[in-house]
Amino acid sequence: MPEETSTASGSGSMEEKPCSSTVADSLVDVTEEAKKLIGTGNRHLVMGDVVSAVNVFQEACGMLYGDTAEECGEAFFLCGKSLLELARMENTVLGNALEGVPESEGEEKPESHNIESANNLDDDDDDDDDDEDEANANDQEEEEEEVGNLQLAWEMLEVAKFIYKRKENKDDQLMAAQAYLKLGEVSAESGNYPQALEDFQECLALQLKHLPPHSRLLAESHYHVAMTLCYMDEYSQAIEHYNSSVKVIENRLAVLQKVIDSAEGAEEAAAEKTELEELNQLLPDITEKVADAKESQRTASVASLAIQQTLISTRPSEGASSSKSASDISHLVRKKRKTDEESPVKDEDAKQSKQEATVNGSGNSSANNSNGVQEKEHAQPST
């Protein structure tokens, strides 16, 4: 009996090994297929077929196991990048469609010639309220079900950022910086400039840590930070980042020129020459942005000074109003003076009443004295 159990367990282990190997082989096959799809999606992006690229990248993300697996980082990043481009295309098409369309000043409501009774009107109002509630509920459900491309792009890029940022090697950290850059573009596209600025600054911090000072990626990040600061009316900081971008491009031009000068043949430095021409064309545009930012800063300062002068000019009117209130108080004081002028009359009345009282008192006293004298005169003969 023990021999049978041992043989059974041995046969079971022999059966488990092929199963594990088949699972591993299937995982390898899925990963290879996902990589092929990613390559196909990259070709679609290069050709400008953004819709096909989004579909292919979404299929690749669905094939890979685990949302935060290391193999999913590239697929999620490229899918989010493609969704961002698709959202921009949709916004551009919508903006072009709305050009030339006049704004409706007010829709004319048709006049109803049929007058219903009050009871029928109440019943119709109740029915209309019920219909409106149902329509609002349906609209809310549709809005919850429909998620825009910008929201999908943000979700994909957030997952990619999480996957790359937890790794410490240079390449993955730079990919995390690119994920931050695209997240900032998503926030800027939706109008959330504070969040966009935070993402661009995170991208720039990672790039400054791992890239040389003449890298074009640094110039791009400085440019995005400057543009976002201009949208937030922070022109002084924007000018600093524009100048930093110009400085990086100038350093890059110097490096490229050295490579071209040291090249023996014309074909060896063809890529450097192409990049040199591109940067020479890009540099005037950034310089123009710096001039625009300075002009906007000057205009904003002039406007703030005008507002301050307006506030200062309104202060004398406040003093005049206070003087008016003071005159009102003096008017009240004058009323009190009138009451004081009336007081001597009252004093004269009081004096007259006192004099009458004294006169009456003296009269009474004289009468009493006369009566007493008469009594004394009558009393003397009797003695």
Backbone hydrogen bonds, N-H to C=O, Kabsch-Sander energy under -0.5 kcal/mol:
donor,donor_aa,acceptor,acceptor_aa,energy
5,T,1,M,-1.7
6,S,2,P,-2.2
7,T,3,E,-2.2
8,A,4,E,-2.2
9,S,5,T,-2.8
10,G,6,S,-2.4
11,S,7,T,-2.3
12,G,8,A,-2.2
13,S,9,S,-2.4
14,M,10,G,-2.0
15,E,11,S,-1.7
16,E,12,G,-1.7
17,K,13,S,-1.5
19,C,15,E,-0.9
20,S,16,E,-2.2
21,S,17,K,-2.1
22,T,18,P,-2.2
23,V,19,C,-2.1
24,A,20,S,-2.3
25,D,21,S,-2.5
26,S,22,T,-2.3
27,L,23,V,-2.3
28,V,24,A,-2.3
29,D,25,D,-2.4
30,V,26,S,-2.4
31,T,27,L,-2.4
32,E,28,V,-2.5
33,E,29,D,-2.4
34,A,30,V,-2.5
35,K,31,T,-2.2
36,K,32,E,-2.0
37,L,33,E,-2.1
38,I,34,A,-2.3
39,G,35,K,-2.3
40,T,36,K,-2.2
41,G,37,L,-2.6
42,N,38,I,-2.2
43,R,39,G,-1.8
44,H,40,T,-1.9
45,L,41,G,-2.1
46,V,42,N,-2.3
47,M,43,R,-2.1
48,G,44,H,-0.6
48,G,45,L,-0.8
49,D,44,H,-2.3
50,V,48,G,-1.5
53,A,49,D,-1.8
54,V,50,V,-2.5
55,N,51,V,-2.1
56,V,52,S,-2.3
57,F,53,A,-2.6
58,Q,54,V,-2.3
59,E,55,N,-1.8
60,A,56,V,-2.1
61,C,57,F,-2.5
62,G,58,Q,-1.9
63,M,59,E,-1.3
64,L,60,A,-1.4
69,A,66,G,-0.9
72,C,69,A,-1.3
73,G,70,E,-1.0
75,A,71,E,-0.5
76,F,72,C,-2.7
77,F,73,G,-2.3
78,L,74,E,-2.6
79,C,75,A,-2.1
80,G,76,F,-2.5
81,K,77,F,-2.3
82,S,78,L,-2.1
83,L,79,C,-2.3
84,L,80,G,-2.0
85,E,81,K,-1.9
86,L,82,S,-2.3
87,A,83,L,-2.3
88,R,84,L,-2.1
89,M,85,E,-2.1
90,E,86,L,-2.2
91,N,87,A,-2.3
92,T,88,R,-2.3
93,V,89,M,-2.5
94,L,90,E,-2.4
95,G,91,N,-2.4
96,N,92,T,-2.3
97,A,93,V,-2.0
98,L,94,L,-1.6
99,E,95,G,-0.6
99,E,96,N,-0.5
101,V,98,L,-1.5
105,E,103,E,-0.6
113,H,111,E,-0.6
115,I,113,H,-0.6
116,E,114,N,-0.5
121,L,117,S,-1.9
122,D,118,A,-2.1
123,D,119,N,-2.0
124,D,120,N,-2.5
125,D,121,L,-2.3
126,D,122,D,-1.9
127,D,123,D,-2.1
128,D,124,D,-2.6
129,D,125,D,-2.4
130,D,126,D,-2.0
131,D,127,D,-2.3
132,E,128,D,-2.6
133,D,129,D,-2.2
134,E,130,D,-2.2
135,A,131,D,-2.4
136,N,132,E,-2.5
137,A,133,D,-2.2
138,N,134,E,-2.3
139,D,135,A,-2.4
140,Q,136,N,-2.3
141,E,137,A,-2.1
142,E,138,N,-2.3
143,E,139,D,-2.4
144,E,140,Q,-2.1
145,E,141,E,-2.0
146,E,142,E,-2.7
147,V,145,E,-0.6
152,L,148,G,-2.0
153,A,149,N,-2.8
154,W,150,L,-2.4
155,E,151,Q,-2.2
156,M,152,L,-2.5
157,L,153,A,-2.5
158,E,154,W,-2.1
159,V,155,E,-1.8
160,A,156,M,-2.2
161,K,157,L,-2.6
162,F,158,E,-2.1
163,I,159,V,-2.1
164,Y,160,A,-2.5
165,K,161,K,-2.6
166,R,162,F,-1.1
167,K,164,Y,-1.2
173,Q,169,N,-1.9
174,L,170,K,-2.3
175,M,171,D,-1.9
176,A,172,D,-2.1
177,A,173,Q,-1.8
178,Q,174,L,-1.8
179,A,175,M,-2.0
180,Y,176,A,-2.3
181,L,177,A,-2.2
182,K,178,Q,-2.3
183,L,179,A,-2.2
184,G,180,Y,-2.4
185,E,181,L,-1.8
186,V,182,K,-2.1
187,S,183,L,-2.3
188,A,184,G,-2.5
189,E,185,E,-2.2
190,S,186,V,-1.6
191,G,187,S,-0.5
191,G,188,A,-0.7
192,N,187,S,-2.5
193,Y,191,G,-1.5
196,A,192,N,-2.0
197,L,193,Y,-2.7
198,E,194,P,-1.9
199,D,195,Q,-2.2
200,F,196,A,-2.6
201,Q,197,L,-2.2
202,E,198,E,-1.9
203,C,199,D,-2.2
204,L,200,F,-2.5
205,A,201,Q,-2.1
206,L,202,E,-1.9
207,Q,203,C,-2.2
208,L,204,L,-2.6
209,K,205,A,-1.1
210,H,206,L,-1.3
211,L,207,Q,-2.6
215,S,212,P,-1.6
218,L,215,S,-0.6
219,A,215,S,-1.1
220,E,216,R,-2.2
221,S,217,L,-2.2
222,H,218,L,-2.6
223,Y,219,A,-1.9
224,H,220,E,-2.2
225,V,221,S,-2.3
226,A,222,H,-2.3
227,M,223,Y,-2.4
228,T,224,H,-2.2
229,L,225,V,-2.2
230,C,226,A,-2.0
231,Y,227,M,-1.7
232,M,228,T,-1.2
233,D,230,C,-1.4
234,E,229,L,-3.0
235,Y,233,D,-0.9
238,A,234,E,-1.7
239,I,235,Y,-2.5
240,E,236,S,-1.4
241,H,237,Q,-2.0
242,Y,238,A,-2.5
243,N,239,I,-2.4
244,S,240,E,-2.0
245,S,241,H,-2.3
246,V,242,Y,-2.3
247,K,243,N,-2.3
248,V,244,S,-2.2
249,I,245,S,-2.2
250,E,246,V,-2.4
251,N,247,K,-2.2
252,R,248,V,-2.4
253,L,249,I,-2.5
254,A,250,E,-2.0
255,V,251,N,-2.1
256,L,252,R,-2.5
257,Q,253,L,-2.3
258,K,254,A,-1.8
259,V,255,V,-2.0
260,I,256,L,-2.4
261,D,257,Q,-2.3
262,S,258,K,-2.1
263,A,259,V,-0.9
269,A,265,G,-0.7
270,A,267,E,-1.1
273,K,269,A,-2.0
274,T,270,A,-2.1
275,E,271,A,-2.4
276,L,272,E,-2.2
277,E,273,K,-2.1
278,E,274,T,-2.1
279,L,275,E,-2.4
280,N,276,L,-2.0
281,Q,277,E,-1.5
282,L,278,E,-1.7
283,L,279,L,-2.3
285,D,281,Q,-0.5
286,I,282,L,-1.6
287,T,283,L,-2.2
288,E,284,P,-2.2
289,K,285,D,-1.8
290,V,286,I,-2.0
291,A,287,T,-1.9
292,D,288,E,-2.4
293,A,289,K,-2.4
294,K,290,V,-2.2
295,E,291,A,-2.3
296,S,292,D,-2.5
297,Q,293,A,-2.3
298,R,294,K,-2.4
299,T,295,E,-2.6
300,A,296,S,-2.4
301,S,297,Q,-2.3
302,V,298,R,-2.4
303,A,299,T,-2.3
304,S,300,A,-2.3
305,L,301,S,-2.3
306,A,302,V,-2.3
307,I,303,A,-2.1
308,Q,304,S,-2.2
309,Q,305,L,-2.6
310,T,306,A,-2.2
311,L,307,I,-2.2
312,I,308,Q,-2.4
313,S,309,Q,-2.5
314,T,310,T,-1.1
315,R,312,I,-1.3
318,E,314,T,-1.0
319,G,315,R,-1.6
320,A,316,P,-2.6
321,S,317,S,-2.1
322,S,318,E,-1.9
323,S,319,G,-2.4
324,K,320,A,-2.4
325,S,321,S,-2.2
326,A,322,S,-2.1
327,S,323,S,-2.7
328,D,324,K,-2.2
329,I,325,S,-1.9
330,S,326,A,-2.4
331,H,327,S,-2.3
332,L,328,D,-1.9
333,V,329,I,-2.0
334,R,330,S,-2.3
335,K,331,H,-1.8
336,K,332,L,-1.6
337,R,333,V,-1.8
338,K,334,R,-2.0
339,T,335,K,-1.7
340,D,336,K,-1.7
341,E,337,R,-2.4
342,E,338,K,-1.7
343,S,339,T,-0.8
346,K,342,E,-1.4
347,D,343,S,-2.2
348,E,344,P,-2.8
349,D,345,V,-2.7
350,A,346,K,-2.6
351,K,347,D,-3.0
352,Q,348,E,-3.3
353,S,349,D,-2.8
354,K,350,A,-2.4
355,Q,351,K,-3.2
356,E,352,Q,-3.0
357,A,353,S,-2.3
358,T,354,K,-2.9
359,V,355,Q,-3.4
360,N,356,E,-3.4
361,G,357,A,-2.4
362,S,358,T,-3.2
363,G,359,V,-2.8
364,N,360,N,-2.2
365,S,361,G,-2.4
366,S,362,S,-3.0
367,A,363,G,-2.5
368,N,364,N,-2.6
369,N,365,S,-2.4
370,S,366,S,-3.0
371,N,367,A,-2.5
372,G,368,N,-2.4
373,V,369,N,-2.5
374,Q,370,S,-2.7
375,E,371,N,-2.2
376,K,372,G,-2.1
377,E,373,V,-2.7
378,H,374,Q,-2.5
379,A,375,E,-1.8
380,Q,376,K,-1.9
382,S,378,H,-0.7
383,T,379,A,-0.8
383,T,380,Q,-1.0
